[in-house]
Amino acid sequence: MKIQKTLNTTKEEIESKKFNIFIGISLGNKWFTKENLREYLNWALEHTKDKVLFWVGDKIQAINYNVRNKNHSKYNNNNNRALKNGLKIKEMLKELIFELPKEKQNKIKILRWEEYEKFDAFDKKYTPIIYNEFETNPKFLFEILQLIKQLRTDRKFSDEEYLELSKYLLEEFVGSYSGINYELNYYGMYLYPKESLLHHFIEKLQQGKMFPELNKKLSKEKVALAIVN
């Protein structure tokens, strides 16, 4: 595992263990196998300041299921399907954690989406602001729709479906922008295997190059990102 690219930080800062690290897990991303996650966890433990957190995007995966499988009766309860898949991820992560010595186990947390919504201070305060911007600022709406159209290229969707799929980006926006504040620990570096257009959009917003008025409304905490694979 090597650092391929950084945003909002440097390799030197990462090597100096400046940040607590969080690992975002997208249920639809097939890269997140047990072997890859084991390597990611070991890398994170070697480079983190104190703690490592797994951020599991399970509940929000129902947004994708709702759009992609809406005509299939067996997928009517897509929220339950997403939560069940999230539980499988959690169990796999627990197996990886239990492989480690106790002192390392104590440094690791698993945060599923429902817990994130309940306990993360940034999400509670700033996600409503992001939704309001989406609903009231046509330029921001346009940029988010352009992002989702570039990210979802396996088939065409209707305008209504693109609007629905955009909610996935809105839900993960604040964590990707500000980091995660959970159980009195701030996780300020995001570890991910591949660059995303969303990451670059957020970087421009963090720097005030886009939507400077929105930038002023959001947290002063700006997440660092490391692309590692």
Secondary structure, DSSP 8 states (H G I E B T S, - for coil): --EEEEESS-HHHHHTT-S-EEEEEETT-TT--HHHHHHHHHHHHHH-SS-EEEEEE-TTHHHHHHHHTTT-GGGS-HHHHHHHHHHHHHHHHHHHHHTS-HHHHTTEEEEEHHHHHHH-HHHHHHHHHHHHHHHH-HHHHHHHHHHHHHH--SS---HHHHHHHHHHHHHHHHHHHH-EEETTEEE-EEEESS--HHHHHHHHHHTTSS-HHHHHHS-S---EEEEE-
